[in-house]
Amino acid sequence: MQLQTPEEVRGFLRLCLDPGLGRKKRSVTQLALIMPDWLATPLTEHAPHLAELRDAVDRAEAAATEARAAYTEGLWAWIADETTVRKGCG
């Protein structure tokens, strides 16, 4: 299948959402989460605003990953301190 026109890309994405008899349908949310770069590239060529939105999602996910790591580190430091205090008091 060629993905050179907006219609071809839309058609392929529709197939990804509903692959047909006996195959599980996907939601648009599921498709967005699993979309490979080889498919995102022709999509964003025809819909550049979606590239900007995908970049925003990637940045937000990276920030969330950093925030989770900082929280985890802070939580561990707090737990370690609490454990030390309890051992010293008991």
Distance bins in CASP14 RR format, pairs under 12 A and 6 or more apart:
PFRMAT RR
TARGET T0000
AUTHOR 0000-0000-0000
RMODE 2
METHOD distances of the structure
MODEL  1
1 7 0 0 0 0 0 1 0 0 0 0 0
1 8 1 0 0 1 0 0 0 0 0 0 0
1 9 0 0 0 0 1 0 0 0 0 0 0
1 10 0 0 0 0 0 1 0 0 0 0 0
1 11 0 0 0 0 1 0 0 0 0 0 0
1 12 1 0 1 0 0 0 0 0 0 0 0
1 13 0 0 0 0 0 1 0 0 0 0 0
1 14 0 0 0 0 0 1 0 0 0 0 0
1 15 0 0 0 0 1 0 0 0 0 0 0
1 16 0 0 0 0 0 1 0 0 0 0 0
1 39 0 0 0 0 0 1 0 0 0 0 0
1 42 0 0 0 0 0 1 0 0 0 0 0
2 8 1 0 1 0 0 0 0 0 0 0 0
2 9 0 0 0 0 1 0 0 0 0 0 0
2 11 0 0 0 0 0 1 0 0 0 0 0
2 12 0 0 0 0 1 0 0 0 0 0 0
2 42 0 0 0 0 1 0 0 0 0 0 0
3 9 1 0 1 0 0 0 0 0 0 0 0
3 10 0 0 0 0 1 0 0 0 0 0 0
3 11 0 0 0 0 1 0 0 0 0 0 0
3 12 1 0 0 1 0 0 0 0 0 0 0
3 13 0 0 0 0 1 0 0 0 0 0 0
3 15 0 0 0 0 0 1 0 0 0 0 0
3 16 0 0 0 0 0 1 0 0 0 0 0
3 38 0 0 0 0 1 0 0 0 0 0 0
3 39 1 0 0 1 0 0 0 0 0 0 0
3 40 0 0 0 0 0 1 0 0 0 0 0
3 41 0 0 0 0 1 0 0 0 0 0 0
3 42 1 0 1 0 0 0 0 0 0 0 0
3 43 0 0 0 0 1 0 0 0 0 0 0
3 44 0 0 0 0 0 1 0 0 0 0 0
3 45 0 0 0 0 1 0 0 0 0 0 0
3 46 0 0 0 0 1 0 0 0 0 0 0
4 12 0 0 0 0 0 1 0 0 0 0 0
4 41 0 0 0 0 0 1 0 0 0 0 0
4 42 1 0 0 1 0 0 0 0 0 0 0
4 43 0 0 0 0 0 1 0 0 0 0 0
4 45 0 0 0 0 1 0 0 0 0 0 0
4 46 0 0 0 0 1 0 0 0 0 0 0
5 11 0 0 0 0 1 0 0 0 0 0 0
5 12 0 0 0 0 0 1 0 0 0 0 0
5 42 0 0 0 0 1 0 0 0 0 0 0
5 43 0 0 0 0 0 1 0 0 0 0 0
5 45 0 0 0 0 0 1 0 0 0 0 0
5 46 1 0 0 1 0 0 0 0 0 0 0
6 12 0 0 0 0 0 1 0 0 0 0 0
6 13 0 0 0 0 0 1 0 0 0 0 0
6 42 0 0 0 0 1 0 0 0 0 0 0
6 43 0 0 0 0 1 0 0 0 0 0 0
6 44 0 0 0 0 0 1 0 0 0 0 0
6 45 0 0 0 0 1 0 0 0 0 0 0
6 46 1 0 1 0 0 0 0 0 0 0 0
6 47 1 0 0 1 0 0 0 0 0 0 0
6 48 0 0 0 0 0 1 0 0 0 0 0
6 50 0 0 0 0 0 1 0 0 0 0 0
7 13 0 0 0 0 0 1 0 0 0 0 0
7 14 0 0 0 0 0 1 0 0 0 0 0
7 42 0 0 0 0 0 1 0 0 0 0 0
7 46 0 0 0 0 1 0 0 0 0 0 0
8 14 0 0 0 0 0 1 0 0 0 0 0
8 15 0 0 0 0 0 1 0 0 0 0 0
8 39 0 0 0 0 0 1 0 0 0 0 0
8 42 0 0 0 0 1 0 0 0 0 0 0
8 43 0 0 0 0 0 1 0 0 0 0 0
8 45 0 0 0 0 0 1 0 0 0 0 0
8 46 0 0 0 0 1 0 0 0 0 0 0
9 15 0 0 0 0 0 1 0 0 0 0 0
9 16 0 0 0 0 0 1 0 0 0 0 0
9 35 0 0 0 0 0 1 0 0 0 0 0
9 38 0 0 0 0 0 1 0 0 0 0 0
9 39 0 0 0 0 1 0 0 0 0 0 0
9 40 0 0 0 0 0 1 0 0 0 0 0
9 41 0 0 0 0 0 1 0 0 0 0 0
9 42 1 0 1 0 0 0 0 0 0 0 0
9 43 1 0 1 0 0 0 0 0 0 0 0
9 44 0 0 0 0 1 0 0 0 0 0 0
9 45 0 0 0 0 1 0 0 0 0 0 0
9 46 1 0 1 0 0 0 0 0 0 0 0
9 47 0 0 0 0 1 0 0 0 0 0 0
9 50 0 0 0 0 0 1 0 0 0 0 0
10 16 0 0 0 0 0 1 0 0 0 0 0
10 17 0 0 0 0 0 1 0 0 0 0 0
10 42 0 0 0 0 0 1 0 0 0 0 0
10 43 0 0 0 0 1 0 0 0 0 0 0
10 46 0 0 0 0 1 0 0 0 0 0 0
10 47 0 0 0 0 1 0 0 0 0 0 0
11 17 0 0 0 0 1 0 0 0 0 0 0
11 18 0 0 0 0 0 1 0 0 0 0 0
11 19 0 0 0 0 0 1 0 0 0 0 0
11 39 0 0 0 0 0 1 0 0 0 0 0
11 42 0 0 0 0 0 1 0 0 0 0 0
11 43 0 0 0 0 0 1 0 0 0 0 0
11 46 0 0 0 0 0 1 0 0 0 0 0
12 18 0 0 0 0 0 1 0 0 0 0 0
12 19 0 0 0 0 0 1 0 0 0 0 0
12 31 0 0 0 0 0 1 0 0 0 0 0
12 35 0 0 0 0 0 1 0 0 0 0 0
12 36 0 0 0 0 0 1 0 0 0 0 0
12 38 0 0 0 0 0 1 0 0 0 0 0
12 39 1 0 0 1 0 0 0 0 0 0 0
12 42 0 0 0 0 1 0 0 0 0 0 0
12 43 0 0 0 0 1 0 0 0 0 0 0
12 46 0 0 0 0 0 1 0 0 0 0 0
13 19 0 0 0 0 0 1 0 0 0 0 0
13 26 0 0 0 0 0 1 0 0 0 0 0
13 28 0 0 0 0 1 0 0 0 0 0 0
13 31 1 0 0 1 0 0 0 0 0 0 0
13 32 0 0 0 0 0 1 0 0 0 0 0
13 35 0 0 0 0 1 0 0 0 0 0 0
13 39 1 0 0 1 0 0 0 0 0 0 0
13 40 0 0 0 0 0 1 0 0 0 0 0
13 42 0 0 0 0 0 1 0 0 0 0 0
13 43 1 0 0 1 0 0 0 0 0 0 0
13 46 0 0 0 0 0 1 0 0 0 0 0
13 47 0 0 0 0 0 1 0 0 0 0 0
13 50 0 0 0 0 0 1 0 0 0 0 0
14 20 0 0 0 0 0 1 0 0 0 0 0
14 25 0 0 0 0 0 1 0 0 0 0 0
14 26 0 0 0 0 0 1 0 0 0 0 0
14 28 0 0 0 0 0 1 0 0 0 0 0
14 31 0 0 0 0 0 1 0 0 0 0 0
15 23 0 0 0 0 1 0 0 0 0 0 0
15 25 0 0 0 0 0 1 0 0 0 0 0
15 26 0 0 0 0 0 1 0 0 0 0 0
15 31 0 0 0 0 0 1 0 0 0 0 0
15 39 0 0 0 0 0 1 0 0 0 0 0
16 23 0 0 0 0 0 1 0 0 0 0 0
16 24 0 0 0 0 0 1 0 0 0 0 0
16 25 0 0 0 0 1 0 0 0 0 0 0
16 26 1 0 0 1 0 0 0 0 0 0 0
16 27 0 0 0 0 0 1 0 0 0 0 0
16 28 0 0 0 0 1 0 0 0 0 0 0
16 30 0 0 0 0 1 0 0 0 0 0 0
16 31 1 0 1 0 0 0 0 0 0 0 0
16 32 0 0 0 0 0 1 0 0 0 0 0
16 33 0 0 0 0 0 1 0 0 0 0 0
16 34 0 0 0 0 1 0 0 0 0 0 0
16 35 0 0 0 0 1 0 0 0 0 0 0
16 36 0 0 0 0 0 1 0 0 0 0 0
16 39 1 0 0 1 0 0 0 0 0 0 0
16 40 0 0 0 0 0 1 0 0 0 0 0
16 43 0 0 0 0 0 1 0 0 0 0 0
17 23 0 0 0 0 0 1 0 0 0 0 0
17 24 0 0 0 0 0 1 0 0 0 0 0
17 25 1 0 0 1 0 0 0 0 0 0 0
17 26 1 0 1 0 0 0 0 0 0 0 0
17 27 1 0 0 1 0 0 0 0 0 0 0
17 28 1 0 0 1 0 0 0 0 0 0 0
17 29 0 0 0 0 0 1 0 0 0 0 0
17 30 0 0 0 0 1 0 0 0 0 0 0
17 31 1 0 0 1 0 0 0 0 0 0 0
17 32 0 0 0 0 0 1 0 0 0 0 0
17 34 0 0 0 0 0 1 0 0 0 0 0
17 35 0 0 0 0 0 1 0 0 0 0 0
18 24 0 0 0 0 1 0 0 0 0 0 0
18 25 1 0 1 0 0 0 0 0 0 0 0
18 26 1 0 0 1 0 0 0 0 0 0 0
18 27 0 0 0 0 0 1 0 0 0 0 0
18 28 0 0 0 0 0 1 0 0 0 0 0
18 30 0 0 0 0 0 1 0 0 0 0 0
18 31 0 0 0 0 0 1 0 0 0 0 0
19 25 1 0 0 1 0 0 0 0 0 0 0
19 26 0 0 0 0 1 0 0 0 0 0 0
19 31 0 0 0 0 0 1 0 0 0 0 0
20 26 0 0 0 0 0 1 0 0 0 0 0
24 30 0 0 0 0 1 0 0 0 0 0 0
25 31 0 0 0 0 0 1 0 0 0 0 0
26 32 0 0 0 0 1 0 0 0 0 0 0
26 33 0 0 0 0 1 0 0 0 0 0 0
26 34 1 0 0 1 0 0 0 0 0 0 0
26 35 0 0 0 0 0 1 0 0 0 0 0
27 33 0 0 0 0 1 0 0 0 0 0 0
27 34 0 0 0 0 0 1 0 0 0 0 0
28 34 0 0 0 0 0 1 0 0 0 0 0
28 35 0 0 0 0 0 1 0 0 0 0 0
28 50 0 0 0 0 0 1 0 0 0 0 0
29 35 0 0 0 0 0 1 0 0 0 0 0
29 57 0 0 0 0 0 1 0 0 0 0 0
31 39 0 0 0 0 1 0 0 0 0 0 0
31 40 0 0 0 0 0 1 0 0 0 0 0
31 43 0 0 0 0 0 1 0 0 0 0 0
32 39 0 0 0 0 0 1 0 0 0 0 0
32 40 0 0 0 0 1 0 0 0 0 0 0
32 43 0 0 0 0 0 1 0 0 0 0 0
32 50 0 0 0 0 1 0 0 0 0 0 0
32 53 0 0 0 0 1 0 0 0 0 0 0
32 54 0 0 0 0 1 0 0 0 0 0 0
32 57 0 0 0 0 1 0 0 0 0 0 0
32 58 0 0 0 0 0 1 0 0 0 0 0
32 61 0 0 0 0 0 1 0 0 0 0 0
33 40 0 0 0 0 0 1 0 0 0 0 0
33 54 0 0 0 0 0 1 0 0 0 0 0
33 57 0 0 0 0 1 0 0 0 0 0 0
33 61 0 0 0 0 0 1 0 0 0 0 0
34 40 0 0 0 0 0 1 0 0 0 0 0
35 41 0 0 0 0 0 1 0 0 0 0 0
35 42 0 0 0 0 0 1 0 0 0 0 0
35 43 1 0 0 1 0 0 0 0 0 0 0
35 44 0 0 0 0 0 1 0 0 0 0 0
35 50 0 0 0 0 0 1 0 0 0 0 0
35 54 0 0 0 0 1 0 0 0 0 0 0
35 57 0 0 0 0 0 1 0 0 0 0 0
36 42 0 0 0 0 0 1 0 0 0 0 0
36 43 0 0 0 0 0 1 0 0 0 0 0
37 43 0 0 0 0 0 1 0 0 0 0 0
37 44 0 0 0 0 1 0 0 0 0 0 0
37 51 0 0 0 0 0 1 0 0 0 0 0
37 54 0 0 0 0 0 1 0 0 0 0 0
37 58 0 0 0 0 0 1 0 0 0 0 0
38 44 0 0 0 0 0 1 0 0 0 0 0
39 45 0 0 0 0 0 1 0 0 0 0 0
39 46 0 0 0 0 0 1 0 0 0 0 0
39 50 0 0 0 0 0 1 0 0 0 0 0
39 54 0 0 0 0 0 1 0 0 0 0 0
40 46 0 0 0 0 0 1 0 0 0 0 0
40 47 0 0 0 0 0 1 0 0 0 0 0
40 48 0 0 0 0 0 1 0 0 0 0 0
40 50 0 0 0 0 1 0 0 0 0 0 0
40 51 1 0 0 1 0 0 0 0 0 0 0
40 53 0 0 0 0 0 1 0 0 0 0 0
40 54 1 0 0 1 0 0 0 0 0 0 0
40 55 0 0 0 0 0 1 0 0 0 0 0
40 57 0 0 0 0 0 1 0 0 0 0 0
40 58 0 0 0 0 0 1 0 0 0 0 0
41 47 0 0 0 0 0 1 0 0 0 0 0
41 48 0 0 0 0 0 1 0 0 0 0 0
41 50 0 0 0 0 0 1 0 0 0 0 0
41 51 0 0 0 0 1 0 0 0 0 0 0
41 54 0 0 0 0 0 1 0 0 0 0 0
42 48 0 0 0 0 0 1 0 0 0 0 0
42 50 0 0 0 0 0 1 0 0 0 0 0
42 51 0 0 0 0 0 1 0 0 0 0 0
43 49 0 0 0 0 0 1 0 0 0 0 0
43 50 1 0 0 1 0 0 0 0 0 0 0
43 51 0 0 0 0 1 0 0 0 0 0 0
43 53 0 0 0 0 0 1 0 0 0 0 0
43 54 0 0 0 0 1 0 0 0 0 0 0
44 50 1 0 1 0 0 0 0 0 0 0 0
44 51 1 1 0 0 0 0 0 0 0 0 0
44 52 0 0 0 0 1 0 0 0 0 0 0
44 53 0 0 0 0 1 0 0 0 0 0 0
44 54 1 0 0 1 0 0 0 0 0 0 0
44 55 0 0 0 0 1 0 0 0 0 0 0
45 51 0 0 0 0 1 0 0 0 0 0 0
47 53 0 0 0 0 1 0 0 0 0 0 0
47 54 0 0 0 0 0 1 0 0 0 0 0
48 54 0 0 0 0 0 1 0 0 0 0 0
48 55 0 0 0 0 0 1 0 0 0 0 0
49 55 0 0 0 0 0 1 0 0 0 0 0
49 56 0 0 0 0 0 1 0 0 0 0 0
50 56 0 0 0 0 0 1 0 0 0 0 0
50 57 0 0 0 0 0 1 0 0 0 0 0
51 57 0 0 0 0 0 1 0 0 0 0 0
51 58 0 0 0 0 0 1 0 0 0 0 0
52 58 0 0 0 0 0 1 0 0 0 0 0
52 59 0 0 0 0 0 1 0 0 0 0 0
53 59 0 0 0 0 0 1 0 0 0 0 0
53 60 0 0 0 0 0 1 0 0 0 0 0
54 60 0 0 0 0 0 1 0 0 0 0 0
54 61 0 0 0 0 0 1 0 0 0 0 0
55 61 0 0 0 0 0 1 0 0 0 0 0
55 62 0 0 0 0 0 1 0 0 0 0 0
56 62 0 0 0 0 0 1 0 0 0 0 0
56 63 0 0 0 0 0 1 0 0 0 0 0
57 63 0 0 0 0 0 1 0 0 0 0 0
57 64 0 0 0 0 0 1 0 0 0 0 0
58 64 0 0 0 0 0 1 0 0 0 0 0
58 65 0 0 0 0 0 1 0 0 0 0 0
59 65 0 0 0 0 0 1 0 0 0 0 0
59 66 0 0 0 0 0 1 0 0 0 0 0
60 66 0 0 0 0 0 1 0 0 0 0 0
60 67 0 0 0 0 0 1 0 0 0 0 0
61 67 0 0 0 0 0 1 0 0 0 0 0
61 68 0 0 0 0 0 1 0 0 0 0 0
62 68 0 0 0 0 0 1 0 0 0 0 0
62 69 0 0 0 0 0 1 0 0 0 0 0
63 69 0 0 0 0 0 1 0 0 0 0 0
63 70 0 0 0 0 0 1 0 0 0 0 0
64 70 0 0 0 0 0 1 0 0 0 0 0
64 71 0 0 0 0 0 1 0 0 0 0 0
65 71 0 0 0 0 0 1 0 0 0 0 0
65 72 0 0 0 0 0 1 0 0 0 0 0
66 72 0 0 0 0 0 1 0 0 0 0 0
66 73 0 0 0 0 0 1 0 0 0 0 0
67 73 0 0 0 0 0 1 0 0 0 0 0
67 74 0 0 0 0 0 1 0 0 0 0 0
68 74 0 0 0 0 0 1 0 0 0 0 0
68 75 0 0 0 0 0 1 0 0 0 0 0
69 75 0 0 0 0 0 1 0 0 0 0 0
69 76 0 0 0 0 0 1 0 0 0 0 0
70 76 0 0 0 0 0 1 0 0 0 0 0
70 77 0 0 0 0 0 1 0 0 0 0 0
71 77 0 0 0 0 0 1 0 0 0 0 0
71 78 0 0 0 0 0 1 0 0 0 0 0
72 78 0 0 0 0 0 1 0 0 0 0 0
72 79 0 0 0 0 0 1 0 0 0 0 0
73 79 0 0 0 0 0 1 0 0 0 0 0
73 80 0 0 0 0 0 1 0 0 0 0 0
74 80 0 0 0 0 1 0 0 0 0 0 0
74 81 0 0 0 0 1 0 0 0 0 0 0
74 82 0 0 0 0 0 1 0 0 0 0 0
75 81 0 0 0 0 0 1 0 0 0 0 0
75 82 0 0 0 0 0 1 0 0 0 0 0
76 82 0 0 0 0 0 1 0 0 0 0 0
76 83 0 0 0 0 0 1 0 0 0 0 0
77 83 0 0 0 0 0 1 0 0 0 0 0
77 84 0 0 0 0 0 1 0 0 0 0 0
78 84 0 0 0 0 0 1 0 0 0 0 0
78 85 0 0 0 0 0 1 0 0 0 0 0
79 85 0 0 0 0 0 1 0 0 0 0 0
79 86 0 0 0 0 0 1 0 0 0 0 0
80 86 0 0 0 0 0 1 0 0 0 0 0
80 87 0 0 0 0 0 1 0 0 0 0 0
81 87 0 0 0 0 0 1 0 0 0 0 0
81 88 0 0 0 0 0 1 0 0 0 0 0
82 88 0 0 0 0 0 1 0 0 0 0 0
82 89 0 0 0 0 0 1 0 0 0 0 0
83 89 0 0 0 0 0 1 0 0 0 0 0
83 90 0 0 0 0 0 1 0 0 0 0 0
84 90 0 0 0 0 0 1 0 0 0 0 0
END
